[in-house]
Amino acid sequence: MRARIIYNPSAGRELIKKNLVDILQIYENAGYETSAFETTPKKHSALDEANRAAKAGFDLIIAAGGDGTINEVVNGIAELEKRPKIAIIPAGTTNDYARALHIPRNNLLDAAKLVQKKETIKMDVGKAIMDEKETFFINIGGGGLLTELTYDVPSTLKSVFGSLAYFVKGAEMLPRIKPIPMHIEYDEGVYEGTASMFFIALTNSIGGFEQIAPDALLDDGKFTMIVVKTASQIEILHLVALLLNGGKHIDHPNILYAKTSKIHARPANDSRMMINLDGEYGGDAPVTFINLHQHIEIIANSEDVSATGYAFDHAEDEAFIKEVEGLTQEDIDGDGKVS
């Protein structure tokens, strides 16, 4: 068996490069004749190499870097009839995909050693179609002003502050959020109305927050769709507080929450609606999203991740929730008091 490590040399403060010999040895000991490819600044460097390695008959491709590296590797093999397995060594800022798969995010060698368990999970992949161009994504797709947040956060800010960077940039963006008239077709019906954003999730971890799509499954052939119907700053802050308080935002009347295998979205007027794919600008609506059921096979710990769901951390930000309670005069955390 042959394996190809595709690694981003600058990810994780160059930790992958420093540990590359040990990582290679782990895969060699697991029975793979292993080689490595260092990505370059050239656009689609990881994508092109993944495509080449898959066509050359490699059995396993290891995506070593952040979520962007994983996205490129998946895009490099997703259209092929014969697709190699994928392993992940996370070294990015938020590592949402590794978080959802319970892959060790603080130790590169522990992440590599998952190959020794010989366990895999067949994962859903999203396909976005815009202007007859197909692009694949692994975690999130969406549109509207709030979805600009993930690709509007400078990479330097992400590197230093991690998930906090999204809160910092989000606070800056709130005053200029405007509702967009949207037309969204999904399995159960049609949403026609204004919204500040919509997004569809393949996992429960987005931007480092694990409660946005709390019941998302990895392999059920369904996206978790969320439409945020309000553009009010106070109401959006309220929804974020509910999100942090155990994912309770999904029952709020300003949220449309549904499971769907296919979505078609467009602005209902002449407004521009930018589309976000895994945190990057992917094009402009109209867009069609299709869930490719169990399309890729990924090495992961199947004891922690199963078809029935996730083991959540249920992290809460009490200070933020209390502050929003003071603004909204509503008991959000259920303690019977309004701060």
Disulfide bonds with the S-S distance in Angstrom:
none
